[in-house]
Amino acid sequence: MSDDILISADRLTVGYPLGGSILRKSVLKAVNEVSVHIERGSFFGLVGESGSGKTTLGRALLKAAPITGGSATYRDDEVQYDLATLDGAALKDYRKRAQLIFQDPYAALSPRMTVRDIIAEPLEVMGLTASRQETDERVREIAARCRLNLEHLRRFPHAFSGGQRQRISIARALVSGPKFVVADESVAALDVSIQADVLNLLKELQSELGLTFMFISHDLSVVAHTCDHVAVMYLGRLVETAPTRKLFAMPRHPYTRALFSAIPSLDPDDRGTAQKLEGEIPSPLNQPPGCKFHTRCPNAIDRCKSEEPQLKDPGDGHEVACHRWRELLEAVPA
Amino acid sequence: MSSLIDVENLTLQFRTDEGLVTAVDDVSFSLAKGEVIGLVGESGSGKSVTAKSLMHLNAHNAVYAPQSKITLHTDAGEVDVLSLRTARELNVVRGGAISMIFQEPMASFAPAITIGSQMIEQLQLHGDMSKARAKEISVEMLDRVGISDPHKRIDQFAFELSGGMRQRAMIAMALSTQPKLLIADEPTTALDVTIQAQVIDLMKDLVSEFHMGIIFITHDLGVVAQTADKVCVMYLGRIVEEGPVREVIRHPKHPYTRGLIHALPRLDDLESPLTPVPGDIPSPLERPPGCVFHTRCQEILGDVCKTALPHDTQLDATHRVACHLHDKKEASA
């Protein structure tokens, strides 16, 4: 593992047992043999529909979902942890190094706590500060970075708008001084006008504090503007991963292309020309054989129905899991 | 095109412990038959409250100002919506001539009653028909909105359907009474992009098939560009700009509309930084004097914006904007 990789997952699988008979236990694989490498200081985007396993992957990397197969490693300048076996004191230590920002800023903040108490809670729970004075100092410092003032700290969450609440959640996630932050749909619940503000704040904090972000989103245009590396998930598998610019210049997987064409165009004269994806993502309980995407893929052939394509790097760092991507790309005029 | 509904000077306040809170302030617009109007704005801009007023569906603490008037034109004549009182009178705007689709499809179906009985119940309430006939219509509608196996689905519960399916079922239910006006309150916001595209397509087809008017409430300008004929941009209870969708999106005249468009992350331009509309929408308890947008406006002119309410300026027959920037141009021209 090279020095500049912070999180590395190798064939990581998250499975949930579902009961069934003793001989034939069925297992729901929410994340299925996924390998990702997240560089230090990067903004790693994870895209997919609901049910694709992106949240579960994020949680597994935070050791908040059970890792049932493969391995995942966290390594910074001080420590190295094997996430699959992490427990006890090491797990506690990992909690302060890896944090989560939730989607819904209305549900994520306790209505009965002041903003100061909300932000201070991680410090108190993890025992990171020696005195109340020190706690207050840390809270004020991180609050200022998230553009919250002293007056805000005394109030309760109900007095804040969605954008302000999300800034409070961000401050709470960052107060323990994490190196790795998973932002799970952190702007999905916000208005467009506020969304850009929160995204800019995340970028700023990343460069000031040297954070590494995993940014989970279903919105490709948001990912395009914030992330430097993107991975696309479908039904628990990675189907394509590449540096943002490469991916957006020429998406290789038919699923990624379909996601692109589904974004409503701002041009009123460009209505309904895009290729629309039929149907919905299959249930993870009832996964199709072969390529997981073949049931909705407009380009599927017999081979796709029986043989599952592997994620391969053709040599330029733009990995794709599709049998036909080369010929499909040639068929589409650039 | 003949008018379907006319909203004139709609002003609505809510009586709360902290005093009267203005949610909608002097809103006027009209919708023709078969027209799709997009109501755009941030949360708190009053778009949902405006739409609910059309069905007289706001909470009991709502106070309509006396000059407010909503007129619905039906085949049986004009209906003054705000004067309706009893449940029987209200039937015409609640599910009769007007139907509504809500944002959260899980919350809009009763969880312990099958989809079918909910659809049949409302059909029997609004039309004089037998249960068998109502079921027949419901199955037809489910089939029409692209739900496979409608005979089986009709006996299922909402939790057995996926998000996209539920929203389709919601649309089927709203349309089965053949309303003249459909209010769609953020119908695609909770859906994935791929499913959103399917639902938008479906709604476009249905407009042309049933020839009804639609009020499409959304905060996503992309969705508006794809569906609406006309756009009203709302901010803090006021319509700040109204015009044909092409005009408003290509040549936005109000600084707020411009801000909304610039805040959208564009896929065709990854280099440009994201520009938020600075600040937050003020609390309705602290409505700014003068132009409601002046606290966040980037093109503020000075005291006039802070003290005087801008009038509607008619830029051409269909495009109007309420901003002092355009007052000035008119005066100097």
HADDOCK unambig.tbl for C-alpha pairs under 7 A between the chains (distance, minus, plus):
assign (segid A and resid 49 and name CA) (segid B and resid 192 and name CA) 5.84 0.50 0.50
assign (segid A and resid 50 and name CA) (segid B and resid 192 and name CA) 6.80 0.50 0.50
assign (segid A and resid 191 and name CA) (segid B and resid 42 and name CA) 5.81 0.50 0.50
assign (segid A and resid 191 and name CA) (segid B and resid 43 and name CA) 6.92 0.50 0.50
assign (segid A and resid 191 and name CA) (segid B and resid 219 and name CA) 6.88 0.50 0.50
assign (segid A and resid 192 and name CA) (segid B and resid 260 and name CA) 6.95 0.50 0.50
assign (segid A and resid 192 and name CA) (segid B and resid 263 and name CA) 6.21 0.50 0.50
assign (segid A and resid 192 and name CA) (segid B and resid 264 and name CA) 6.32 0.50 0.50
assign (segid A and resid 193 and name CA) (segid B and resid 260 and name CA) 5.78 0.50 0.50
assign (segid A and resid 193 and name CA) (segid B and resid 263 and name CA) 5.48 0.50 0.50
assign (segid A and resid 193 and name CA) (segid B and resid 276 and name CA) 5.10 0.50 0.50
assign (segid A and resid 193 and name CA) (segid B and resid 277 and name CA) 5.07 0.50 0.50
assign (segid A and resid 194 and name CA) (segid B and resid 276 and name CA) 5.98 0.50 0.50
assign (segid A and resid 194 and name CA) (segid B and resid 277 and name CA) 6.77 0.50 0.50
assign (segid A and resid 196 and name CA) (segid B and resid 263 and name CA) 6.10 0.50 0.50
assign (segid A and resid 196 and name CA) (segid B and resid 274 and name CA) 5.56 0.50 0.50
assign (segid A and resid 196 and name CA) (segid B and resid 275 and name CA) 6.13 0.50 0.50
assign (segid A and resid 196 and name CA) (segid B and resid 276 and name CA) 4.82 0.50 0.50
assign (segid A and resid 197 and name CA) (segid B and resid 276 and name CA) 5.14 0.50 0.50
assign (segid A and resid 221 and name CA) (segid B and resid 265 and name CA) 5.62 0.50 0.50
assign (segid A and resid 221 and name CA) (segid B and resid 266 and name CA) 6.28 0.50 0.50
assign (segid A and resid 221 and name CA) (segid B and resid 267 and name CA) 5.52 0.50 0.50
assign (segid A and resid 222 and name CA) (segid B and resid 265 and name CA) 5.95 0.50 0.50
assign (segid A and resid 224 and name CA) (segid B and resid 267 and name CA) 6.98 0.50 0.50
assign (segid A and resid 224 and name CA) (segid B and resid 270 and name CA) 6.76 0.50 0.50
assign (segid A and resid 225 and name CA) (segid B and resid 265 and name CA) 6.73 0.50 0.50
assign (segid A and resid 225 and name CA) (segid B and resid 270 and name CA) 5.90 0.50 0.50
assign (segid A and resid 259 and name CA) (segid B and resid 194 and name CA) 6.32 0.50 0.50
assign (segid A and resid 262 and name CA) (segid B and resid 193 and name CA) 5.77 0.50 0.50
assign (segid A and resid 262 and name CA) (segid B and resid 194 and name CA) 5.32 0.50 0.50
assign (segid A and resid 262 and name CA) (segid B and resid 197 and name CA) 5.54 0.50 0.50
assign (segid A and resid 263 and name CA) (segid B and resid 193 and name CA) 6.23 0.50 0.50
assign (segid A and resid 264 and name CA) (segid B and resid 222 and name CA) 4.97 0.50 0.50
assign (segid A and resid 264 and name CA) (segid B and resid 223 and name CA) 5.69 0.50 0.50
assign (segid A and resid 264 and name CA) (segid B and resid 226 and name CA) 6.44 0.50 0.50
assign (segid A and resid 265 and name CA) (segid B and resid 222 and name CA) 5.44 0.50 0.50
assign (segid A and resid 265 and name CA) (segid B and resid 226 and name CA) 6.80 0.50 0.50
assign (segid A and resid 266 and name CA) (segid B and resid 221 and name CA) 6.78 0.50 0.50
assign (segid A and resid 266 and name CA) (segid B and resid 222 and name CA) 4.58 0.50 0.50
assign (segid A and resid 266 and name CA) (segid B and resid 225 and name CA) 5.44 0.50 0.50
assign (segid A and resid 267 and name CA) (segid B and resid 225 and name CA) 6.14 0.50 0.50
assign (segid A and resid 268 and name CA) (segid B and resid 225 and name CA) 4.62 0.50 0.50
assign (segid A and resid 268 and name CA) (segid B and resid 226 and name CA) 5.70 0.50 0.50
assign (segid A and resid 268 and name CA) (segid B and resid 245 and name CA) 7.00 0.50 0.50
assign (segid A and resid 268 and name CA) (segid B and resid 246 and name CA) 6.02 0.50 0.50
assign (segid A and resid 271 and name CA) (segid B and resid 226 and name CA) 5.74 0.50 0.50
assign (segid A and resid 277 and name CA) (segid B and resid 194 and name CA) 6.31 0.50 0.50
